[in-house]
Amino acid sequence: MSGVILIPKMFGSKFYVTDRYMCLFEMIRDKLGYRIIISNTTKDIPKHVDIIIAFKSPQHSNPETFMDLVERSGKTKIVGYFSDIHSFGNKIYERNISRMLERCDVIICPYDEAFRDKWPQYRDKYIFFPQYFAPHERYATLPFNKNPVYKCLLSGSVAPPNVYPIRMHIKMKGTSDKVTVMNHPGYRRNWFHELLGKILQKELFMKESYAEEINRYFCSVATSSIYRYIVAKYFEIPAAGTLLLANETDDLKKLGFVPFRHYVPITHADALSKINECLSAPQHFTEIRKQGMRFVRNHHSVNNRFSTLKDILENGL
């Protein structure tokens, strides 16, 4: 069967801050023979293609991209891969996402609880497809750091501040001897970001340097935001061999994460005290670091997600 992966330009650009998605799509291309099309139109899609994977379209930042897919013949099966399903009040997106979800034959999304609550009518064709770390070798080949920096690394955007309240709380209230804040590089890396890094005299970490920087620290924080999203940090931190401090959600339980086995649970109220506890007695948390690393490397890499998506494409349509 012939297949196409359709990616909006901003997410296929080599300057996009993460290559996580492209790692997955390139595996599908190389192992299943799908063609990758990076565009904001559908004009280059062959007329008689059997399967189209439409990535992040529509989304609040590109609410009209690929919307002509909804008119495409039902002979072509469409797999909608949606992420960041909040709307920021974008009425065009809210209208178009419903049309696209209706047209899709299969819907995959990394935010199970949020998707089911928002669109329960599509549960029959929806499949939970969690985030992951990628590529596998970038993280899995990092050694377990026996002499880490005994501080907590805080990465990720805090804008707008109400979206990640735990991150913002740690950034504002954490002390410099306990917490290192990693500057967010923005979602696309270009000359402006390079210049900004020089002005700030701080490196803007991404890809290999991002994984290596996580690996330097004893612990690091992942939070699900007000949208309850299990973001990639939940996987990248333990995959790098670093102790994961994270708020607990239903999705995290579904993914097999066990508190105090794979990670240390935190809340807004106790985040700073948990950081202090981990750094004050690191010997009590080293085994959690190791178990979390093994668990995530075995179950939550791009290799695992490729296997899931391959099964969907070959047996679920």
N, C-alpha and C positions, 0 to 999 in steps of 0.2 A: 504493500500500500504506500502511496505517496503522501508525504507530510511536509508541512511548512510551520516554522516558528516565527510568529510575527511580533516584532519588538519595536516600540516607539523609539525614535532616534535618541532621546535623552538618556534612555536606559541602556542602549546598546553602545553608547559612546565609550571610547577607551578612557575618557576623562571622568566617567562616572565613578563615584568614590569607592564602590565595591564591585568586584568582579564575580561575586558569589553566583548571581543569576546566570551570567554568561558561562561560567564553568559547567553548570547543569545543562544549558542549551547546547554547548559544544559537545558534551557527551552524547546527547540525543542525536546531534548531527553525525558524529563520528561513528557511533555504534548502531544507529537505526536508520541512517541515511536521510534524515530530515534536512530540508534547506532552511537556513536562517535568513530572514529578510528584516533588515533594520530600516524602517521607514515610518512616515506618518500617514501613508496612504496604502491602499490595498491594490494599486494598479499593477504591481509586479507579481501578484499571486496567480499561478496557473489556474485556468478555468476549471480544470477537472481534478484538482487536488482532492485527495480523500479526507485528510485530517488537517485542521488548522489549530495550532496552539496560539491563542491570542493573549499576550502578556500585558498586564496592567492597563487594560483599555476596556472601558473608560476608567479614568481615575480623576480625582479632584483637580490635579494639575494638567490633565489632558482629557477633558470631559467629552470631546467629540471625535477623538482619534479612533479610526477603524469602525465607526458606527455603521458603515454600509455592509458590514458582515451580517447584520441582522436580516438583510434582504437576500442573502445568499441561499442558494438552493439547499434544501434539506439533505441532499445527497452528500454534501460535504459536512462531516462531523466537526463540531467546534468544541474545543476544550478551552474554557475561560480560566486563566490563572490570574486571580485577583489578589491584590495586597493593598494595605492602607485604605480600608473600605470606609473610613470616615469621610464626610463630605465638606467640612468647613463651611457649611451653608450654601454650597454651590448647587443651585437649582438645576442647571443643565446636567451636571453629573447625576443628580438624584433621578432625573427623568431617564437619562440614557442608560444608567446601570440596570434599571429594571428591565428595559428593552433587551439589553444584552444578556442578562441572566435568563430571560425567557427563551432566547434563541439558543443558548448553549446546550449541548448534549451532555457535557460533564462540566462541573464547576469545581475548581480546587482553590483552596484558600488556607493560609497559615494561621488563621485566627478562629478557632472552632467555636468557642463560646460566643464571640462577637458576631460571627456570621449567622449562627443559628438563631440568635436573638433578633437580628435585624431582618433576616429573610427566611423565616421558617417554612414558607411555601415551597422552597427549592431544596429542601432536605433530601428528597429522593434522588437527586442527581448531583448532590454535593459530596465531596470527599475531603476530609481534613488532610492538609498537606503542609506540615510544619516547616518553619525555617530550619536552617542547618548551617554548618560551617563548610567553607570551601576555599581552595581545593583541599582534598583530604591530606595530601602530603605536606602542605604548608604548615598544618597544625600537628599532624600525627608524628612528624619527624622531629618536632621540638623536644629536647630532653626535659625530663622532670627536673625543675630547677631546685637544687638542694640548698642553694644560698641566695634566695630571692631578696629583693628589697622589701623590708618589713614595713610596708605601707599599703594602703588600699587605693587602687587605681579607679578613678571615676571617669568614664568616657560617655560620649553621647551628647546629643543636643539637649539644651534645657529651655529652648525657645519654641513656642511660648511657655512661660514658666508653670502655668497651671496644668499642662499636659503631662509633665513628669514631676509630680510634687516631691517624691522621695529623692530623686536626683537633685532637685533644686535645694531641698533641705540639707542634704549632705554637702553640697557645694557651698552653701551660705554659712553653715554652722560647723562644718568639719574643720579641724585644725591642720595646718600645713605639715606638721610632723606626723600626722596620721593619714592624711588623704592627699593624693596627687591628682589634679584635674588635667585630663587630656583634652586639649582644644579640639573641637569638632571641625573637620576639614571642609564642611559643606558637602553638598550632594554631587557636585561635579568639580573636578580638579582641573584648573587651567592656570594661565599666567597670573591671574589675580590672586589665587590661593598661594602660589609660590611667593609672590610679593608680600602677601599678608604674613606668611610664615617668617620671612626675613625681618619684617617690621617688628613683629612680636618677639623675634629671636627665639622662636620655638618651632620645632619640627611638627608638621601636620602629618600624622601617621595614617597610612592606608596600606592595604594588601599585606605584603611580606613584613614591612616594618611595623604594621599594626599588630600582627600576631606575635612578633618578637617582643614588642613592647609589653603586651599583656603578660607574656611569659616571664618578664623580669620581676613581676610583683607577686607578693604572697597571696593577696586577695583582690577581688574586683567586684563591682556591683552591676547587676542587671535589674531593671524594673520594667513592669508591663505597661506603664502609662495609665491614664484614666480610661483608655479604650480596652484594657485587658489584653493587649497584644503580647504574645511570647516572641520577643524580637530575637534577632540572631545572636545578640550578646549572651543569651542564656546558654548557647552552645559554644560560641567562640571562646569564652572565658575558661570553662573547664577543659575544652579541647586543647588549650594552650598550657594546661597543667597548673592553672591558677585556681585558688579557692573561690567558688562562686557564692556571693551573697546576693540573695534575690527574694523578692516578695512572692508568696505562694499564690497560685491561681488554679482554677479547675483544669485549664489546659495543661499546666505543668504536671499535674497529677496524671492526666491521661497519657502523657509522654513518658511516664515511668520514673520521674524524678522523686526521690524520697528524701525528705528533710533530714539533715544530720547524717545522711549516708552519702548523698551526692552533692549537697549544697547546704548552706546555713540560711535559714529563713529570716527575713527581716520585715519590719513594718515601718511606717513613718515614725511611730513613737519610739521604736527601739533601735533604729538603724545605726545611730552613732555609738550607742553602748555595745552593740554587737560587733562593730568594727573594732572598738577598743578591746573587747574580750578576745577576739581572734588574734589581734596583734600582741596582746599582753601574754598570752599563753599559746603560741603557735603550735607547740608540740601536741596539743589536744586536737588540732584540726588538720594535721598532715595526712592522716588516713582518709579523711573526707576529700581532701585535694586529690589523692591518688584514685579513690573510688570514682569520684566525679569524672576525672580524666578518662579512665578506662571505659566507663559507661557511655559517655558522649562520643568518644572516638569509635566505639563499636556500633552505636545505634543512631547517631544523628549527624552523619556527614553527608556531603553531596552524593557519595556512593549509595547510601541508603535511599536517598530521595530519588536517585536515578532508577533504582530497582522498582520503587513504587510507581513512578510515572511510566516506566516501560510496561509494567503490568496493566496499567490503566489503558494505555494506547493499544496494547495487543489483545487485551481480553475484556476491557470494560466499555467498549463502544459498539 
